[in-house]
Amino acid sequence: MLAFVSGVVRPRDNTSASPALLGIMMGYTSESQALMEGEWRNGSWAELVKVPAENVNLLNELVLTKRLGYAIEDLGYIITLAVAYGGLSDICMKTGEAVIVAPATGKFGSAAVYVALAMGARKVIAMGRNQEKLRRVIAGTGDRVVSVPITGNIENDAAALQIHGPIDVYFDISPKLESTPSYLRSAFIALRPKGRVSLMGSIRSDVELPYLMMVIKGLRVQGTFMYTRQQADELIGLVESGLLPLAKPGGIETSGQTSQLPEAPACLSDVYTIKPNDTCDSLALKYIVSSAEIFINNPDIFDCYNMVEDVSVCLPFQCNTYEVKENDTCISVADSLGLRPRDIVALNPWIDDDCHNFLSGTITLGRIICTTPSDGQYSHTVNNTESDPAYSKYADEAVPLPKDAILAENTTKEYGHWYTIQKEDDCVQLLGQHYVSLSLFTATNPSISPGNCTMSLIPGQTYCVGPTKKVLRKPFTPPRYWRLGCYSSGIDPTKSTRVLILDKLSHVKPMSILACKAYCLSQSLRFFGLQNGDSCLCDDRLRMDSRRIHHWSCKSRCSGGPEFCGREQDTIEVFSSYEETGVEYTSIGCFVSKEERVIPGNDYITWENINLEEYASFSTVDLENDYFALQEDNLCVCGNESNPRATKVSIEECDIECTGENMDTCGGKDRAKVYTTNSNRVISSSLSKDIYLFFFS
């Protein structure tokens, strides 16, 4: 018997409760959450799938597999089609009507095109930005489907839609990354009076709708989440009748291929047999892997904290890991590791895009997450946000001073590793080779000057490069530094720029984070970066056009330790010896805009408790915006676009003292003083070219 199982779970006795998605989403009401926390919590994650009876729709196996020629995997497309059918059915789409689908290039948007055709649409207008994807969506659908590109110009796009006659229905399936979709307003303009709108997208923020237009035209707007059992039955009827085709037998282009799973899946890493008191966390810490991957990849593990002994499990590939603490958030963990929250999500797919389940997920999946891709290479586990990613190496026990060695002044004999200085030695190579920090090296060798390490070395004398932990009279705290992330200055490929430019050591082996830090501090430069595995760059700021990129773009082994250094010519793993951030930026000038802000967008704060340096760093480094501006006398705004209707005026018109205790100047009435860290945003030679450096603490 062949059956379709719907993942939409609805409380029987409370129609006002929100639905939940089986094994995926708990819904938004206590009633739906109670269902997912109890009887139906496992969904298809369990070996034996248990579902409500009303979620099962029987299929005509003979018709679908024999007469229509569908493979079982083709029938999986029914759930996607059912979502589109739910929205079109809710707004009572009728035979002979014209329908807009936007965007139509995604999974559910393209499904809506095919469903609307099957429901008898006179014309389906598919909108999208990617013309190649649009072409594939409408291929083979006949002249009842046309495409209209989304250009972002509301009026032009609306006119392109209206060419196709009166339009009855607009099906919206906007993705969650959209914030102000231009095509939505274009579609509202194109709809005929008494037209209908189905909203089935996943935009998280509020969206402005043309209120007065909706009133005058009498438009009906209907929000729909998924579909009902009756709608699933009706959709299956369309498929079984042949009116709604699936995959290649129905003329619809598909991608990918189906292959048979091996009878006994191979473990590509290592197999471990569970022992008493094992947990996902204990195994993850021991083998440097993600606890969630242990649980998800091994169906024989039913509970991460109550594992069955003598069961064999496949260990995931190794990665750098982090142990999540009680008060951690995606943002706090990402900041401590020099990553972005979206990097944390990408490396740990069980985490929602908005990170809402970051802490709650650890209750089931354990607390050890990946901070680099799982590829079998790793450095270490970070146990807290204060951890130094590269501790100095200590000796296990003291060893005698080498025979005939001349001990450096004030260096005692109770150490585990010794080194006699040669004529060409310098501190960068010495610290990297022995993996010891500058502060520990100077603490155990008092004759060495922290500010002039190399010049303090005396050839022929022997120094301690590996103390035991017991020999230090006072507890030694590893030197701190802040990992800012992987940076590139590739905004403009026609320009030769670098993230850090004031000093550089090229092709030094061995090279390590601690050695590079020591060298840059010896030059009184707080920022240091590792590049190509063997080069150290120094500066007192991040230079113009520096932008943080995916951290794995810097995944290249340093030549002197297990850390990662930048690998591309312009890719640098950047660190700071202090928590303050410094960035180079340019003043663009003073601008006036009475109707809108000079910098449109939602990123702004008031001025009372912040200074220019703090806000500039926040907007540039944290929010990754090109522009930041001081508007009025107490407003800070930032974004990646400027208002083209803003007028540039004399810089003196923006010399208004800001509110608060700082001495900065802000824009006056309807004015904004604008800055940028992107050299491409400097739009003419008449603009101010003053270069600024800012720090904040």
HELIX and SHEET records of a PDB file:
HELIX    1   1 SER A   30  GLU A   37  1                                   8    
HELIX    2   2 GLY A   43  TRP A   45  5                                   3    
HELIX    3   3 ALA A   53  ASN A   55  5                                   3    
HELIX    4   4 GLU A   61  GLU A   61  1                                   1    
HELIX    5   5 LEU A   62  ARG A   67  3                                   6    
HELIX    6   6 ILE A   72  TYR A   77  5                                   6    
HELIX    7   7 ILE A   78  ASP A   90  1                                  13    
HELIX    8   8 LYS A  107  ALA A  118  1                                  12    
HELIX    9   9 GLN A  131  ILE A  138  1                                   8    
HELIX   10  10 ILE A  154  GLN A  162  1                                   9    
HELIX   11  11 SER A  182  ALA A  190  1                                   9    
HELIX   12  12 TYR A  211  LYS A  217  1                                   7    
HELIX   13  13 ARG A  229  SER A  241  1                                  13    
HELIX   14  14 LYS A  248  GLY A  250  5                                   3    
HELIX   15  15 CYS A  280  TYR A  287  1                                   8    
HELIX   16  16 SER A  291  ILE A  296  1                                   6    
HELIX   17  17 CYS A  330  LEU A  337  1                                   8    
HELIX   18  18 PRO A  341  LEU A  347  1                                   7    
HELIX   19  19 GLY A  361  LEU A  365  1                                   5    
HELIX   20  20 CYS A  427  HIS A  434  1                                   8    
HELIX   21  21 LEU A  438  THR A  444  1                                   7    
HELIX   22  22 CYS A  453  SER A  456  1                                   4    
HELIX   23  23 ILE A  513  SER A  522  1                                  10    
HELIX   24  24 HIS A  551  CYS A  554  5                                   4    
HELIX   25  25 LEU A  612  SER A  617  1                                   6    
HELIX   26  26 PHE A  618  ASP A  622  3                                   5    
HELIX   27  27 ILE A  651  CYS A  654  5                                   4    
HELIX   28  28 SER A  679  ARG A  681  5                                   3    
SHEET    1   A 2 ALA A   3  VAL A   5  0                                        
SHEET    2   A 2 VAL A  56  LEU A  58 -1                                        
SHEET    1   B 2 VAL A   8  VAL A   9  0                                        
SHEET    2   B 2 ALA A  20  LEU A  21 -1                                        
SHEET    1   C 6 VAL A 145  PRO A 149  0                                        
SHEET    2   C 6 LYS A 123  GLY A 128  1                                        
SHEET    3   C 6 ALA A  98  ALA A 102  1                                        
SHEET    4   C 6 ILE A 167  ASP A 172  1                                        
SHEET    5   C 6 LEU A 191  LEU A 199  1                                        
SHEET    6   C 6 ARG A 220  GLY A 223  1                                        
SHEET    1   D 2 ASP A 270  THR A 273  0                                        
SHEET    2   D 2 SER A 312  LEU A 315 -1                                        
SHEET    1   E 3 ILE A 368  CYS A 370  0                                        
SHEET    2   E 3 THR A 321  GLU A 323 -1                                        
SHEET    3   E 3 THR A 381  VAL A 382  1                                        
SHEET    1   F 3 ILE A 406  LEU A 407  0                                        
SHEET    2   F 3 GLN A 461  GLY A 466  1                                        
SHEET    3   F 3 HIS A 417  THR A 420 -1                                        
SHEET    1   G 6 ASP A 503  LEU A 505  0                                        
SHEET    2   G 6 SER A 535  ASP A 539 -1                                        
SHEET    3   G 6 PHE A 527  GLN A 531 -1                                        
SHEET    4   G 6 THR A 571  SER A 576 -1                                        
SHEET    5   G 6 TRP A 482  SER A 488 -1                                        
SHEET    6   G 6 ARG A 547  ARG A 548 -1                                        
SHEET    1   H 2 SER A 556  ARG A 557  0                                        
SHEET    2   H 2 PHE A 564  CYS A 565 -1                                        
SHEET    1   I 6 ASP A 603  THR A 606  0                                        
SHEET    2   I 6 LEU A 635  GLY A 639 -1                                        
SHEET    3   I 6 TYR A 627  GLN A 631 -1                                        
SHEET    4   I 6 ARG A 671  THR A 676 -1                                        
SHEET    5   I 6 VAL A 583  VAL A 592 -1                                        
SHEET    6   I 6 THR A 647  VAL A 649 -1                                        
SHEET    1   J 6 ASP A 603  THR A 606  0                                        
SHEET    2   J 6 LEU A 635  GLY A 639 -1                                        
SHEET    3   J 6 TYR A 627  GLN A 631 -1                                        
SHEET    4   J 6 ARG A 671  THR A 676 -1                                        
SHEET    5   J 6 VAL A 583  VAL A 592 -1                                        
SHEET    6   J 6 ILE A 691  PHE A 694 -1                                        
SHEET    1   K 2 ILE A 656  GLU A 657  0                                        
SHEET    2   K 2 THR A 665  CYS A 666 -1                                        
END                                                                             
